[in-house]
Amino acid sequence: MSGLQRIGTADIEPIALGATLLGTGGGGDPHVGALTARRLIRERGEVPVRPAESLTAEDFVVPIGMIGAPSVANESIASLDEFTGVLDALREATGRVPTALMPIEIGGGNSLVPIAAAAAAGLPVVDADAMGRAFPEAQMVTFHLAGYGPGTAAMVDHLGNRVVLDAVSGPWSERLARAVTVEMGGTATMCDYAYPGDVTRECAIPGTLSLAHSLGKALTDNDVRGGERLQGLLRRLDGHLLFEGKIVHLDRRFSAGFTRGEAQLEGLGDHRGQELTIRFQNEFLIAHRDGALAAVTPDLIAVLDQVTSAPVTTENLAYGARVHVIAMPCDERWRTPRGIAEAGPAHFGYQEEYRPVEELAGTAAMSTRQEAR
Amino acid sequence: MSGLQRIGTADIEPIALGATLLGTGGGGDPHVGALTARRLIRERGEVPVRPAESLTAEDFVVPIGMIGAPSVANESIASLDEFTGVLDALREATGRVPTALMPIEIGGGNSLVPIAAAAAAGLPVVDADAMGRAFPEAQMVTFHLAGYGPGTAAMVDHLGNRVVLDAVSGPWSERLARAVTVEMGGTATMCDYAYPGDVTRECAIPGTLSLAHSLGKALTDNDVRGGERLQGLLRRLDGHLLFEGKIVHLDRRFSAGFTRGEAQLEGLGDHRGQELTIRFQNEFLIAHRDGALAAVTPDLIAVLDQVTSAPVTTENLAYGARVHVIAMPCDERWRTPRGIAEAGPAHFGYQEEYRPVEELAGTAAMSTRQEAR
């Protein structure tokens, strides 16, 4: 796969769509981010893309994104002032001038914020991110897995309040930033894990903007029929179809800076008579089919519209919607003991042990075959 | 009254005692602050005192104190590292080097923190503060009344987490700082309203460290009998005795970064058969005698031990304790419409209109006389 070279207005829609899929229901709403990114690219020009491998110690790479609950971010649109403000705050606090911006996570909104901010600042964006998906907490990044702290973090809100954090650890930075976010009204623009390019090159997951772009292209390819599109996505992502069904119960609330809740689905098609429950905290975290574990964080769970295969965010889940639920393996770094400790089921208070989605899918397939005998 | 010139170890006890009286029950526990201040003065030498009138535009005056609930601060002693850390954070964020420190409020602990920090940093302390008493919220300062914002504020905790705030207003700085304080475990060391000396000279209430020192001297004068000591204090502060009684009910809790609650007293002596209720949020805010308003913020309410006249903090109120409750006029700046709006009863959710303590005392005296006819 040859990577993206530049991002123009026509690239925003596919990136938004593909990143929403990789964002596992979170990572911010793509629509607002797409509007802002397209407007700024129109006004300021296309955004050059730098592969992660091109970064050197002379670079200063600044991840930028939204923190908070998507429910709130949708109603409180980040403005140009916030992008400029947060970059100014970080530059003033560190004395270093950014040479490139980067998504902290690949998610609908948060893949687009750095593109919009890069257009505004006249900077390139790095084709990489620090999660390879979206996660709800700020320390769930590959920098943290590699032993790097959050560094100096900057936050701004729509009123112009600025907060600079120098926390003793990633979890402390998350804790302080989350409390500030709640006071800021539930959403804020944030930069953290800003590092010289050699550190970013070591830590970041490369190629994820290009991957999102290419997935988005596939999702909008009108020459492909729905069923084939889904099969193509699953092949491409080593993914597994967990369920086909209808949302029959939805509990979603805004709590302590997150969108939390669960959705219950009733089976359709091959899954008629079965049920699936998905629990989420900004992102989809765990799915049970007929009470048995079907997939769990850090593996990726996505909900797709049954007809279009368009990804559905936790925020846009709707009662009665007919969907496919799929799951995909996460980056290998999240499957290490440290990765599972940081972002696995126990961290979120679930009793289940982590099991890779392909193993769970194999067991399910086997038990289905056994039942069929 | 000639002001303090230098602060030595022998001055700490009287300042602590007098400031606790002016701190109206809050402003931090004096014991821990006194230990730290005495130790640092012993190690580093006496602290020079600068009168507020000596400040010029070349000065950079940094108020420093504890934020949070005294209940927690008592158990989490601010260390030298915190004083150094918060001053470093402010210097790095503003690019300005402090020439003097100042209490943000006159309260038991918070009059001593700047003295301890000044000893540690080799700086003078300004004989002034920004409240003329203690108040629970960070924007309740004379800078705010005069239209000055909080400027760049810095906070540190005992773990070494540092937060720098550039809020759009005093109330926003309070709101963000309070949320950070709660995450930091309920208490933090903070600098805000750091200004060039001409602004500080314009805004600060002068002479309050000297006043605290002199009140503390009077309180520890063993040649004076208890009753005379109380009468002397009331004369000195234009104060009024609201009540003599015993604490028969106490409700005190730690909530959202504050120590909140109320105490009910049963009358003794001349007040036998009467009752008094005092409500507090870190500081004593409102007192009702037999259901009628007796004194209310921004005027000062203090609770004194019946025998020694030693001031009792909200944190040290104890069931069964026999006390005098007194009230004193606040600085005239708090009696302006703006002052009453910012720190009067309505701000704290009380229905009562503000009425000066001397007026309330006059009314009470008159009604007592009428009843006596």
Boltz contact constraints between the chains, C-beta under 6 A:
constraints:
  - contact:
      token1: [A, 159]
      token2: [B, 168]
      max_distance: 6.0
  - contact:
      token1: [A, 160]
      token2: [B, 168]
      max_distance: 6.0
  - contact:
      token1: [A, 161]
      token2: [B, 167]
      max_distance: 6.0
  - contact:
      token1: [A, 161]
      token2: [B, 168]
      max_distance: 6.0
  - contact:
      token1: [A, 161]
      token2: [B, 172]
      max_distance: 6.0
  - contact:
      token1: [A, 162]
      token2: [B, 166]
      max_distance: 6.0
  - contact:
      token1: [A, 163]
      token2: [B, 165]
      max_distance: 6.0
  - contact:
      token1: [A, 164]
      token2: [B, 164]
      max_distance: 6.0
  - contact:
      token1: [A, 165]
      token2: [B, 163]
      max_distance: 6.0
  - contact:
      token1: [A, 166]
      token2: [B, 162]
      max_distance: 6.0
  - contact:
      token1: [A, 167]
      token2: [B, 161]
      max_distance: 6.0
  - contact:
      token1: [A, 168]
      token2: [B, 159]
      max_distance: 6.0
  - contact:
      token1: [A, 168]
      token2: [B, 160]
      max_distance: 6.0
  - contact:
      token1: [A, 168]
      token2: [B, 161]
      max_distance: 6.0
  - contact:
      token1: [A, 172]
      token2: [B, 161]
      max_distance: 6.0
  - contact:
      token1: [A, 175]
      token2: [B, 183]
      max_distance: 6.0
  - contact:
      token1: [A, 176]
      token2: [B, 180]
      max_distance: 6.0
  - contact:
      token1: [A, 176]
      token2: [B, 183]
      max_distance: 6.0
  - contact:
      token1: [A, 179]
      token2: [B, 179]
      max_distance: 6.0
  - contact:
      token1: [A, 179]
      token2: [B, 183]
      max_distance: 6.0
  - contact:
      token1: [A, 180]
      token2: [B, 176]
      max_distance: 6.0
  - contact:
      token1: [A, 183]
      token2: [B, 175]
      max_distance: 6.0
  - contact:
      token1: [A, 183]
      token2: [B, 176]
      max_distance: 6.0
  - contact:
      token1: [A, 183]
      token2: [B, 179]
      max_distance: 6.0
